[in-house]
Amino acid sequence: MEDNNVFSYETELLISGAYTHNPVSHPEAMPIYLTTAFNVRDLDDLEERYKQKGFCYNRNRNPNRTALIELMTNLENGEDSIICSSGMAAIFTAIMTVVESGDHILADKTLYGETIEIFTDILNKYNIKTTFVDFTNLDELTAAIRPNTKLFYTETIGNPMITVVDVDAIANLAHLHNAYMIVDNTFMTSAAFKPLEHGADLVVNSLTKFANGHSDAVCGSVTGKIELIKKAYHLQILTGCTADSFTSWLVQRGMRTLYLRLNKQMENAKNLAEALEKSPYVLKVRYPSLKSHKQNELAKRLFKDKFGAMLTIELIDDRRKMNMFMRKLKLAHYAMTLGGIRTTLSYPVLSSHSNMPESERLKMGITNGTLRISVGIENSDDLINDFLQALTVYE
């Protein structure tokens, strides 16, 4: 009797249609590889797969994550990247790649609040000490260097105080003292600034924000030299903080329109900042293109005509009025994130820096009247008029 390889119904449920038999290469849109593993024919095939660094197990490698790695590496002009499950995972992995017990870190004092908590609440327990310094003051930064300083950590634009640091000068200072420099480029993205081209050793991005841009995926990346990324990859595999395939696919798709979106957002942010600076109800506007910004000349040198899409405003410390202002806005709305296609507000006192003692927060300049604004792609005039009409609650 001829063997037709027919199995029982319950077995056919498992094997029929498990593989495609026609060529499926070069699809117009990247497929989503929702599989935990990739099969091999035998042990020789397995060893060859390892040798080629091919796809075996999802936590180690996945086609969607690999495609996003290639995209981020090219856009940041690096040698290699890892893609992480969140921006915070990327930050932590990058830091742990270059420091060990007994090392000292210099970190900008105006960082995102939870980044500060990595240094104070986690690394401090493992004898990795951090000194927070004003990175806009090179003399103060130089004076804080110790023999065991291993890392300089900063953001391209400070969150939420919109400070701008001289990346070139700080990178030179770090390397002069045999230390590494990590830059969080989330606010600018590679579409506006490339820290690796200015001396950074590793660049971190929360791809959740402007890179993806659609507020529907949480993801992060670390990009840099191959030898450092190899260490970061090994650490990532052990901690399991790799991004899943669907998230990687979403972020890669979102990034295809990054250049178009961010240019519109930056134009809107510049126009909004200029309009709000003229308002009698706004005490202060922080945006790098404004002449009133302390690092305006530096920002022009570093960024040319691209200043990002984040700004911070200072309102009168009156919670009732601030609530009225936020409720009167028709376009901008509160969100616990940033970088989406719609304009959003954030209140650092109750969000990014809520765990910071008030005295420390005030030293950074974050008052009870501080609002951070992530500017979207709305019509510029509509956005400005909406803010101006809402500010009339302060009359």
KEKE-3310 file (N, C-alpha, C; in steps of 0.2 Angstrom, whole numbers, plus 5000, padded with zeros to 4 digits):
npx = (5004:5003:5012:5006:5009:4999:4992:4984:4969:4971:4985:4987:4981:4992:5002:4999:5000:5010:5022:5027:5026:5029:5039:5042:5049:5055:5043:5031:5027:5034:5033:5025:5034:5028:5033:5040:5051:5063:5063:5076:5084:5093:5107:5119:5113:5109:5121:5126:5117:5119:5132:5130:5123:5110:5092:5085:5080:5067:5070:5083:5086:5076:5067:5060:5065:5078:5077:5073:5084:5094:5089:5089:5103:5108:5102:5107:5120:5129:5138:5132:5117:5106:5089:5077:5065:5059:5062:5068:5073:5083:5091:5096:5102:5112:5120:5124:5132:5145:5149:5155:5156:5163:5165:5164:5151:5147:5133:5121:5112:5099:5091:5079:5067:5066:5077:5087:5083:5088:5102:5102:5094:5097:5110:5118:5117:5126:5138:5142:5144:5136:5138:5129:5129:5129:5128:5129:5139:5155:5166:5162:5159:5171:5178:5172:5176:5183:5197:5192:5181:5170:5160:5151:5135:5121:5108:5103:5094:5089:5077:5065:5069:5074:5087:5103:5117:5135:5139:5150:5161:5160:5161:5174:5180:5177:5183:5196:5199:5198:5185:5168:5155:5138:5123:5107:5096:5082:5073:5077:5080:5087:5084:5086:5097:5113:5121:5132:5141:5146:5155:5150:5149:5139:5122:5106:5089:5072:5061:5048:5043:5045:5051:5043:5031:5016:5010:5008:5016:5029:5046:5064:5081:5099:5113:5129:5147:5153:5160:5155:5142:5141:5143:5132:5122:5124:5121:5108:5102:5103:5096:5084:5077:5073:5064:5048:5042:5030:5030:5042:5039:5029:5035:5045:5037:5031:5042:5045:5039:5045:5054:5046:5035:5042:5049:5038:5032:5043:5043:5030:5032:5042:5035:5024:5031:5037:5025:5019:5029:5026:5014:5006:5002:5011:5025:5038:5046:5054:5063:5075:5077:5074:5079:5080:5084:5096:5106:5105:5114:5123:5114:5111:5123:5125:5113:5109:5096:5086:5077:5070:5055:5050:5045:5045:5034:5032:5020:5009:5010:4997:4986:4972:4969:4978:4972:4960:4965:4970:4958:4952:4958:4957:4963:4977:4981:4982:4995:5004:5016:5026:5030:5020:5008:4999:4997:5003:5002:5012:5015:5028:5030:5020:5023:5036:5046:5040:5045:5055:5063:5056:5064:5076:5070:5066:5079:5083:5075:5062:5047:5031:5023:5027:5025:5027:5028:5024:5024:5013:5007:4997:4988:4997:4993:4980:4984:4991:4981:4973:4980:4982:4968:4965:4973:4968:4961:4969:4966)
npy = (4994:5011:5024:5038:5048:5051:5057:5055:5065:5073:5075:5080:5093:5099:5099:5102:5115:5121:5126:5136:5133:5139:5152:5166:5177:5194:5203:5216:5223:5222:5206:5201:5192:5181:5171:5159:5152:5145:5132:5119:5107:5097:5093:5098:5108:5116:5120:5127:5138:5144:5149:5158:5167:5167:5165:5158:5157:5167:5177:5179:5182:5190:5192:5204:5212:5212:5219:5232:5235:5236:5247:5257:5258:5262:5275:5282:5282:5272:5258:5246:5240:5237:5232:5236:5232:5243:5261:5264:5251:5251:5262:5257:5246:5251:5259:5249:5242:5248:5251:5246:5238:5250:5260:5277:5289:5303:5313:5322:5335:5338:5327:5315:5310:5296:5291:5297:5290:5277:5279:5283:5274:5261:5258:5264:5254:5245:5249:5259:5274:5290:5307:5321:5334:5351:5350:5360:5368:5368:5370:5367:5353:5348:5349:5340:5327:5312:5300:5287:5289:5284:5285:5297:5304:5310:5320:5324:5336:5342:5334:5339:5352:5358:5361:5363:5354:5354:5343:5339:5345:5339:5325:5325:5328:5318:5307:5311:5308:5295:5289:5284:5291:5292:5297:5302:5302:5305:5316:5323:5314:5304:5311:5324:5326:5318:5310:5301:5306:5316:5312:5304:5288:5279:5279:5282:5279:5282:5274:5273:5286:5300:5293:5281:5288:5286:5283:5270:5260:5253:5254:5253:5258:5255:5262:5261:5258:5242:5234:5238:5236:5223:5219:5224:5217:5204:5206:5210:5199:5190:5197:5198:5208:5211:5218:5213:5205:5210:5223:5228:5228:5237:5249:5251:5253:5265:5273:5276:5287:5297:5308:5316:5319:5324:5336:5344:5344:5351:5363:5368:5368:5378:5389:5390:5391:5404:5412:5409:5415:5428:5430:5437:5430:5419:5415:5411:5404:5389:5385:5380:5388:5401:5417:5420:5409:5401:5393:5396:5400:5390:5379:5383:5381:5367:5361:5367:5372:5365:5362:5353:5346:5349:5359:5369:5377:5390:5393:5403:5399:5391:5380:5378:5387:5382:5369:5374:5380:5369:5361:5370:5369:5364:5356:5351:5339:5330:5318:5304:5303:5306:5314:5310:5311:5320:5335:5336:5337:5338:5336:5338:5338:5329:5318:5314:5318:5315:5308:5314:5324:5339:5350:5347:5346:5359:5365:5361:5369:5365:5370:5372:5377:5372:5366:5354:5353:5343:5344:5342:5337:5346:5359:5374:5387:5384:5377:5387:5397:5390:5387:5401:5405:5397:5401:5413:5411:5415:5428)
npz = (5000:4996:5004:5009:5018:5027:5042:5058:5062:5073:5073:5060:5062:5068:5059:5046:5033:5041:5035:5022:5004:4992:4985:4996:4998:4998:5001:4999:5010:5026:5034:5050:5061:5071:5080:5092:5089:5077:5065:5063:5051:5055:5066:5060:5052:5062:5069:5058:5057:5069:5066:5056:5063:5062:5063:5077:5091:5098:5108:5107:5093:5080:5065:5063:5073:5070:5057:5062:5070:5059:5053:5063:5066:5054:5053:5064:5061:5066:5071:5075:5083:5097:5100:5112:5125:5130:5132:5144:5147:5137:5141:5154:5150:5142:5151:5160:5152:5151:5164:5180:5197:5209:5200:5194:5190:5180:5179:5170:5178:5175:5170:5164:5176:5180:5174:5182:5194:5191:5193:5207:5214:5210:5205:5215:5225:5221:5223:5213:5210:5208:5202:5201:5189:5182:5166:5157:5161:5159:5167:5179:5177:5174:5186:5193:5190:5193:5197:5195:5187:5175:5166:5157:5157:5148:5141:5124:5123:5138:5149:5159:5156:5145:5142:5133:5129:5126:5116:5108:5115:5128:5125:5121:5133:5141:5134:5135:5148:5148:5149:5145:5134:5135:5126:5127:5115:5113:5112:5101:5090:5077:5065:5067:5074:5077:5089:5089:5079:5084:5094:5104:5113:5114:5109:5115:5112:5116:5108:5108:5108:5098:5087:5084:5085:5085:5097:5101:5104:5114:5116:5114:5110:5108:5101:5093:5094:5087:5097:5109:5108:5106:5119:5126:5119:5124:5138:5136:5131:5142:5152:5146:5140:5127:5113:5107:5092:5086:5091:5087:5073:5072:5076:5067:5055:5059:5059:5046:5042:5050:5046:5039:5049:5060:5055:5053:5066:5073:5066:5070:5084:5085:5081:5090:5102:5100:5100:5112:5120:5119:5126:5139:5150:5152:5161:5157:5143:5137:5124:5112:5100:5103:5107:5120:5126:5136:5130:5117:5106:5106:5103:5090:5083:5085:5081:5069:5060:5066:5080:5088:5095:5107:5121:5136:5147:5159:5171:5182:5199:5202:5205:5203:5192:5183:5180:5175:5163:5156:5154:5146:5134:5117:5108:5112:5124:5140:5143:5147:5141:5126:5110:5101:5087:5090:5099:5116:5134:5149:5166:5175:5190:5194:5187:5178:5187:5200:5210:5216:5229:5234:5236:5228:5216:5214:5213:5201:5193:5191:5194:5203:5193:5181:5165:5153:5135:5121:5105:5091:5075:5071:5062:5062:5065:5071:5082:5090:5092:5099:5111:5115:5117:5128:5138:5143:5154:5164:5166)
capx = (5000:5007:5012:5004:5011:4993:4992:4977:4966:4974:4991:4986:4980:4998:5008:4997:5001:5015:5027:5024:5030:5030:5044:5039:5054:5054:5036:5031:5027:5038:5028:5026:5036:5025:5035:5045:5057:5063:5066:5082:5083:5097:5112:5123:5110:5109:5127:5127:5113:5123:5138:5128:5119:5103:5086:5084:5075:5065:5073:5090:5085:5069:5068:5057:5069:5084:5076:5073:5091:5097:5086:5092:5110:5110:5100:5111:5126:5133:5141:5127:5112:5101:5082:5075:5058:5057:5067:5071:5077:5089:5095:5099:5107:5118:5124:5128:5137:5151:5151:5155:5156:5168:5166:5160:5147:5145:5127:5118:5107:5092:5089:5072:5067:5067:5084:5090:5082:5093:5108:5102:5091:5099:5117:5121:5117:5131:5145:5143:5142:5135:5138:5125:5132:5126:5132:5130:5145:5161:5171:5159:5159:5178:5180:5169:5179:5187:5201:5188:5175:5170:5154:5147:5128:5118:5103:5104:5090:5087:5070:5060:5071:5076:5094:5106:5124:5139:5140:5157:5166:5159:5164:5181:5182:5176:5188:5203:5199:5197:5178:5163:5149:5131:5118:5100:5094:5075:5070:5079:5080:5092:5082:5088:5104:5117:5127:5138:5145:5149:5159:5146:5151:5133:5117:5100:5083:5066:5058:5041:5042:5045:5053:5037:5026:5009:5008:5005:5021:5034:5052:5070:5087:5105:5117:5136:5152:5152:5163:5151:5135:5142:5143:5125:5118:5125:5118:5101:5099:5102:5090:5077:5073:5072:5057:5044:5041:5025:5032:5047:5036:5025:5040:5049:5032:5030:5048:5045:5037:5048:5057:5040:5032:5046:5050:5031:5032:5048:5040:5025:5035:5045:5030:5021:5036:5037:5018:5018:5033:5023:5008:5007:5001:5016:5031:5044:5046:5060:5064:5081:5078:5072:5085:5080:5086:5103:5110:5103:5120:5126:5109:5111:5129:5124:5107:5107:5089:5081:5077:5066:5047:5048:5046:5042:5032:5031:5014:5008:5009:4990:4983:4965:4970:4981:4967:4955:4968:4970:4952:4949:4962:4953:4968:4982:4978:4987:4997:5010:5022:5027:5032:5015:5006:4995:5001:5001:5005:5014:5016:5033:5029:5016:5025:5043:5050:5036:5048:5061:5061:5054:5070:5080:5066:5066:5085:5083:5070:5055:5042:5024:5020:5030:5022:5031:5023:5026:5021:5011:5007:4991:4989:5001:4988:4975:4987:4993:4975:4970:4984:4980:4962:4965:4977:4963:4958:4973:4965)
capy = (5000:5017:5028:5045:5052:5054:5056:5056:5071:5078:5077:5085:5099:5102:5100:5104:5122:5124:5129:5138:5129:5144:5158:5171:5182:5201:5205:5224:5225:5217:5202:5200:5185:5180:5164:5159:5148:5143:5125:5117:5101:5093:5096:5102:5114:5120:5124:5132:5143:5148:5152:5163:5171:5167:5165:5152:5158:5174:5181:5180:5186:5189:5196:5211:5216:5213:5224:5238:5236:5239:5254:5262:5258:5267:5282:5285:5282:5268:5251:5241:5242:5232:5235:5234:5232:5250:5266:5263:5245:5253:5266:5253:5241:5255:5261:5243:5239:5252:5252:5240:5240:5254:5265:5283:5291:5310:5313:5329:5335:5339:5321:5312:5308:5289:5289:5298:5285:5272:5280:5284:5269:5255:5258:5265:5248:5240:5253:5263:5281:5295:5314:5325:5340:5355:5349:5366:5372:5363:5370:5362:5346:5346:5349:5334:5321:5308:5295:5281:5291:5279:5287:5304:5303:5316:5320:5330:5341:5340:5333:5344:5359:5360:5363:5360:5353:5354:5336:5338:5346:5334:5319:5326:5328:5311:5303:5313:5305:5287:5288:5284:5295:5290:5302:5300:5307:5304:5322:5325:5308:5305:5315:5331:5326:5312:5311:5297:5310:5322:5309:5299:5281:5275:5284:5279:5282:5279:5273:5274:5293:5303:5288:5278:5293:5285:5282:5263:5255:5254:5251:5257:5256:5257:5261:5263:5254:5235:5230:5240:5233:5215:5218:5226:5212:5199:5208:5210:5192:5187:5200:5197:5215:5212:5220:5208:5206:5215:5230:5230:5229:5244:5255:5251:5256:5272:5277:5277:5294:5301:5314:5321:5321:5328:5342:5348:5346:5356:5370:5370:5370:5385:5394:5390:5394:5412:5415:5409:5420:5435:5430:5440:5425:5414:5418:5409:5398:5386:5382:5381:5393:5407:5421:5420:5402:5402:5390:5398:5400:5383:5376:5385:5378:5360:5359:5372:5375:5360:5362:5348:5348:5349:5365:5369:5384:5392:5397:5405:5393:5391:5374:5379:5390:5377:5365:5377:5381:5362:5359:5374:5367:5359:5352:5348:5335:5327:5311:5302:5301:5312:5312:5307:5315:5325:5339:5333:5341:5334:5340:5335:5338:5323:5313:5312:5320:5315:5304:5318:5329:5346:5354:5345:5348:5366:5367:5360:5374:5363:5373:5369:5380:5370:5362:5351:5352:5339:5347:5337:5339:5350:5366:5378:5392:5381:5375:5393:5400:5386:5389:5408:5406:5394:5405:5418:5409:5419:5435)
capz = (5000:4995:5010:5007:5024:5031:5049:5061:5062:5078:5071:5054:5065:5070:5054:5039:5033:5045:5031:5015:4999:4987:4988:5000:4999:4996:5001:4999:5017:5031:5038:5057:5063:5078:5082:5097:5087:5070:5065:5059:5049:5059:5071:5056:5051:5068:5069:5053:5059:5074:5063:5052:5067:5060:5068:5081:5096:5097:5113:5104:5086:5077:5059:5064:5078:5066:5053:5066:5071:5053:5052:5068:5065:5048:5054:5069:5059:5070:5068:5077:5088:5100:5101:5119:5126:5132:5133:5151:5146:5133:5146:5159:5147:5139:5157:5163:5147:5152:5171:5185:5204:5210:5195:5196:5184:5180:5175:5170:5184:5172:5166:5165:5183:5181:5173:5189:5199:5190:5196:5214:5218:5208:5204:5221:5229:5219:5223:5207:5213:5203:5204:5196:5188:5177:5160:5153:5164:5158:5172:5185:5175:5174:5193:5196:5187:5198:5194:5193:5183:5169:5161:5156:5154:5146:5135:5119:5126:5144:5150:5155:5156:5138:5142:5128:5131:5120:5115:5106:5121:5133:5123:5121:5140:5143:5131:5138:5155:5147:5151:5140:5135:5133:5125:5126:5109:5112:5110:5094:5086:5072:5060:5069:5077:5077:5094:5087:5074:5089:5099:5109:5112:5113:5109:5117:5110:5118:5101:5110:5107:5091:5082:5082:5084:5085:5104:5101:5105:5119:5113:5115:5106:5109:5095:5094:5091:5088:5103:5115:5106:5108:5127:5127:5117:5129:5144:5135:5131:5149:5156:5143:5138:5120:5110:5104:5085:5084:5093:5082:5067:5073:5077:5060:5051:5061:5058:5039:5041:5055:5044:5038:5055:5065:5052:5054:5073:5074:5064:5075:5091:5085:5080:5096:5107:5099:5101:5120:5124:5119:5130:5146:5155:5152:5164:5154:5138:5136:5118:5110:5095:5106:5109:5127:5129:5138:5126:5110:5101:5105:5099:5083:5081:5085:5077:5063:5060:5069:5087:5092:5095:5114:5124:5142:5149:5166:5172:5189:5203:5204:5203:5200:5186:5178:5179:5170:5157:5153:5152:5141:5128:5113:5104:5117:5130:5145:5141:5151:5136:5122:5104:5096:5081:5093:5105:5123:5140:5155:5172:5179:5197:5196:5182:5177:5193:5206:5216:5218:5234:5231:5236:5223:5210:5213:5211:5194:5190:5190:5199:5202:5187:5175:5160:5147:5129:5116:5099:5086:5068:5069:5059:5067:5068:5075:5089:5093:5094:5105:5117:5117:5120:5134:5143:5145:5161:5169:5166)
cpx = (5004:5006:5011:5005:5004:4993:4985:4975:4970:4981:4991:4985:4986:5003:5005:4997:5006:5020:5024:5029:5032:5035:5040:5044:5052:5047:5036:5031:5031:5033:5030:5028:5034:5027:5040:5052:5057:5066:5072:5081:5087:5102:5117:5120:5109:5115:5129:5123:5116:5129:5136:5124:5112:5098:5085:5078:5073:5068:5080:5090:5078:5070:5065:5062:5076:5083:5076:5081:5095:5095:5089:5100:5112:5108:5104:5118:5131:5135:5136:5122:5109:5094:5079:5067:5055:5063:5071:5076:5084:5094:5099:5104:5113:5123:5128:5133:5144:5153:5151:5156:5163:5169:5162:5157:5146:5138:5124:5112:5100:5089:5082:5072:5069:5074:5088:5089:5086:5099:5108:5099:5093:5107:5121:5122:5123:5138:5147:5140:5141:5135:5134:5127:5128:5131:5133:5136:5151:5166:5169:5160:5166:5180:5177:5172:5184:5192:5197:5181:5175:5165:5152:5141:5124:5112:5104:5100:5087:5079:5069:5063:5074:5083:5097:5114:5128:5142:5148:5162:5166:5162:5171:5184:5182:5182:5195:5204:5198:5190:5174:5158:5143:5127:5112:5097:5086:5072:5071:5078:5085:5090:5084:5095:5107:5122:5133:5143:5148:5153:5156:5149:5145:5127:5110:5094:5077:5062:5050:5039:5041:5046:5047:5032:5019:5006:5005:5010:5027:5040:5058:5076:5093:5110:5124:5141:5151:5154:5158:5144:5135:5140:5135:5121:5118:5121:5110:5098:5098:5097:5084:5074:5073:5065:5054:5043:5036:5027:5037:5044:5033:5030:5044:5044:5032:5036:5049:5043:5040:5050:5051:5037:5036:5048:5043:5031:5037:5046:5035:5027:5038:5040:5026:5025:5036:5030:5017:5023:5030:5017:5010:5005:5006:5022:5037:5043:5053:5060:5070:5082:5076:5079:5086:5083:5094:5108:5108:5109:5123:5121:5109:5117:5128:5118:5105:5100:5084:5082:5073:5059:5045:5049:5043:5040:5031:5025:5014:5007:5002:4986:4976:4965:4973:4976:4962:4958:4968:4964:4949:4953:4957:4957:4973:4978:4984:4989:5003:5016:5022:5029:5027:5013:5002:4999:4998:5005:5007:5016:5022:5033:5025:5018:5032:5047:5046:5040:5054:5059:5060:5060:5075:5077:5067:5073:5086:5079:5063:5050:5035:5020:5022:5026:5026:5026:5027:5021:5019:5011:5001:4993:4992:4996:4983:4978:4989:4987:4972:4973:4982:4974:4961:4968:4973:4960:4963:4971:4962)
cpy = (5006:5022:5036:5050:5055:5052:5057:5063:5076:5079:5081:5092:5103:5104:5102:5112:5125:5128:5131:5135:5133:5149:5163:5177:5189:5203:5213:5226:5220:5213:5203:5193:5183:5172:5164:5156:5147:5136:5124:5110:5095:5097:5100:5108:5119:5124:5129:5139:5147:5152:5158:5169:5172:5166:5158:5152:5165:5179:5183:5184:5184:5194:5203:5215:5217:5219:5231:5240:5239:5246:5259:5263:5263:5274:5285:5285:5278:5262:5245:5243:5236:5236:5232:5235:5239:5255:5265:5257:5247:5257:5262:5249:5245:5257:5255:5240:5242:5253:5246:5243:5244:5260:5271:5286:5299:5310:5320:5329:5336:5333:5320:5309:5301:5287:5291:5293:5278:5273:5280:5278:5262:5254:5259:5259:5244:5244:5256:5270:5286:5302:5318:5332:5344:5354:5355:5370:5367:5364:5366:5355:5344:5345:5343:5327:5318:5303:5289:5283:5287:5281:5294:5302:5309:5315:5325:5336:5339:5340:5334:5351:5362:5363:5359:5360:5353:5347:5335:5339:5341:5327:5319:5325:5321:5306:5305:5310:5297:5285:5287:5289:5292:5296:5299:5305:5307:5310:5324:5320:5309:5309:5322:5331:5319:5312:5307:5301:5315:5319:5305:5292:5277:5280:5279:5282:5278:5279:5274:5281:5295:5298:5285:5283:5292:5283:5275:5258:5257:5251:5256:5254:5259:5256:5264:5258:5246:5232:5232:5236:5226:5214:5219:5220:5206:5200:5208:5203:5189:5191:5200:5203:5216:5214:5214:5210:5211:5222:5232:5232:5236:5250:5256:5255:5263:5276:5279:5284:5299:5308:5319:5323:5326:5335:5347:5349:5351:5363:5372:5372:5377:5390:5395:5393:5402:5415:5415:5414:5427:5436:5433:5435:5419:5417:5417:5403:5396:5382:5384:5387:5400:5411:5421:5414:5403:5398:5391:5397:5393:5379:5377:5381:5370:5358:5362:5375:5370:5360:5358:5350:5348:5356:5365:5377:5384:5396:5399:5399:5393:5385:5374:5382:5386:5372:5368:5378:5374:5360:5363:5373:5362:5354:5348:5345:5332:5320:5310:5300:5307:5309:5310:5313:5321:5329:5337:5337:5336:5338:5336:5334:5331:5317:5311:5313:5319:5312:5308:5323:5336:5350:5353:5347:5355:5369:5366:5365:5371:5365:5370:5372:5378:5365:5360:5350:5348:5341:5342:5340:5343:5356:5370:5384:5390:5380:5382:5396:5396:5387:5396:5409:5403:5398:5411:5417:5413:5426:5437)
cpz = (5000:5001:5008:5013:5027:5038:5052:5061:5067:5077:5065:5057:5066:5064:5047:5039:5037:5042:5025:5010:4993:4990:4991:5001:4996:4996:5001:5006:5021:5035:5045:5058:5070:5079:5087:5095:5080:5069:5061:5057:5053:5063:5066:5054:5056:5069:5064:5054:5064:5071:5059:5056:5065:5065:5071:5086:5097:5102:5110:5097:5083:5070:5059:5068:5074:5060:5056:5068:5065:5052:5057:5067:5059:5050:5059:5067:5063:5067:5070:5082:5092:5101:5108:5120:5129:5132:5139:5151:5142:5137:5151:5156:5145:5145:5159:5158:5148:5159:5175:5192:5205:5205:5197:5189:5185:5176:5175:5175:5181:5168:5168:5172:5184:5179:5179:5194:5198:5194:5204:5217:5216:5209:5211:5226:5227:5218:5217:5209:5207:5206:5199:5196:5182:5171:5155:5155:5164:5163:5178:5183:5176:5181:5196:5194:5192:5194:5192:5189:5176:5164:5162:5153:5153:5141:5130:5121:5132:5145:5158:5154:5150:5138:5136:5130:5125:5120:5113:5112:5126:5131:5123:5128:5142:5141:5134:5145:5154:5150:5144:5140:5131:5132:5124:5121:5108:5109:5103:5089:5080:5066:5061:5071:5078:5082:5092:5083:5078:5094:5104:5107:5111:5113:5111:5114:5113:5111:5102:5108:5100:5086:5079:5080:5084:5092:5104:5102:5110:5117:5114:5111:5109:5103:5096:5091:5092:5094:5109:5114:5108:5115:5129:5125:5122:5135:5142:5134:5138:5153:5153:5141:5131:5118:5107:5096:5083:5085:5088:5075:5067:5073:5070:5055:5053:5059:5051:5038:5046:5052:5042:5044:5059:5062:5054:5062:5075:5072:5068:5082:5091:5085:5087:5102:5106:5101:5109:5123:5124:5123:5137:5152:5156:5155:5160:5149:5137:5129:5114:5104:5097:5108:5117:5130:5130:5133:5118:5105:5100:5101:5092:5080:5080:5080:5071:5064:5063:5077:5091:5092:5103:5117:5131:5144:5156:5167:5180:5193:5206:5201:5200:5193:5181:5176:5174:5163:5153:5151:5146:5134:5124:5109:5108:5122:5134:5143:5145:5147:5132:5115:5099:5091:5084:5099:5112:5128:5145:5160:5176:5186:5199:5191:5183:5183:5200:5212:5219:5223:5231:5231:5230:5216:5208:5211:5204:5190:5189:5195:5198:5197:5181:5171:5154:5141:5124:5110:5094:5079:5066:5065:5064:5070:5072:5082:5093:5096:5100:5111:5120:5120:5127:5140:5146:5152:5166:5169:5173)
residu = (MET:GLU:ASP:ASN:ASN:VAL:PHE:SER:TYR:GLU:THR:GLU:LEU:LEU:ILE:SER:GLY:ALA:TYR:THR:HIS:ASN:PRO:VAL:SER:HIS:PRO:GLU:ALA:MET:PRO:ILE:TYR:LEU:THR:THR:ALA:PHE:ASN:VAL:ARG:ASP:LEU:ASP:ASP:LEU:GLU:GLU:ARG:TYR:LYS:GLN:LYS:GLY:PHE:CYS:TYR:ASN:ARG:ASN:ARG:ASN:PRO:ASN:ARG:THR:ALA:LEU:ILE:GLU:LEU:MET:THR:ASN:LEU:GLU:ASN:GLY:GLU:ASP:SER:ILE:ILE:CYS:SER:SER:GLY:MET:ALA:ALA:ILE:PHE:THR:ALA:ILE:MET:THR:VAL:VAL:GLU:SER:GLY:ASP:HIS:ILE:LEU:ALA:ASP:LYS:THR:LEU:TYR:GLY:GLU:THR:ILE:GLU:ILE:PHE:THR:ASP:ILE:LEU:ASN:LYS:TYR:ASN:ILE:LYS:THR:THR:PHE:VAL:ASP:PHE:THR:ASN:LEU:ASP:GLU:LEU:THR:ALA:ALA:ILE:ARG:PRO:ASN:THR:LYS:LEU:PHE:TYR:THR:GLU:THR:ILE:GLY:ASN:PRO:MET:ILE:THR:VAL:VAL:ASP:VAL:ASP:ALA:ILE:ALA:ASN:LEU:ALA:HIS:LEU:HIS:ASN:ALA:TYR:MET:ILE:VAL:ASP:ASN:THR:PHE:MET:THR:SER:ALA:ALA:PHE:LYS:PRO:LEU:GLU:HIS:GLY:ALA:ASP:LEU:VAL:VAL:ASN:SER:LEU:THR:LYS:PHE:ALA:ASN:GLY:HIS:SER:ASP:ALA:VAL:CYS:GLY:SER:VAL:THR:GLY:LYS:ILE:GLU:LEU:ILE:LYS:LYS:ALA:TYR:HIS:LEU:GLN:ILE:LEU:THR:GLY:CYS:THR:ALA:ASP:SER:PHE:THR:SER:TRP:LEU:VAL:GLN:ARG:GLY:MET:ARG:THR:LEU:TYR:LEU:ARG:LEU:ASN:LYS:GLN:MET:GLU:ASN:ALA:LYS:ASN:LEU:ALA:GLU:ALA:LEU:GLU:LYS:SER:PRO:TYR:VAL:LEU:LYS:VAL:ARG:TYR:PRO:SER:LEU:LYS:SER:HIS:LYS:GLN:ASN:GLU:LEU:ALA:LYS:ARG:LEU:PHE:LYS:ASP:LYS:PHE:GLY:ALA:MET:LEU:THR:ILE:GLU:LEU:ILE:ASP:ASP:ARG:ARG:LYS:MET:ASN:MET:PHE:MET:ARG:LYS:LEU:LYS:LEU:ALA:HIS:TYR:ALA:MET:THR:LEU:GLY:GLY:ILE:ARG:THR:THR:LEU:SER:TYR:PRO:VAL:LEU:SER:SER:HIS:SER:ASN:MET:PRO:GLU:SER:GLU:ARG:LEU:LYS:MET:GLY:ILE:THR:ASN:GLY:THR:LEU:ARG:ILE:SER:VAL:GLY:ILE:GLU:ASN:SER:ASP:ASP:LEU:ILE:ASN:ASP:PHE:LEU:GLN:ALA:LEU:THR:VAL:TYR:GLU)
# end
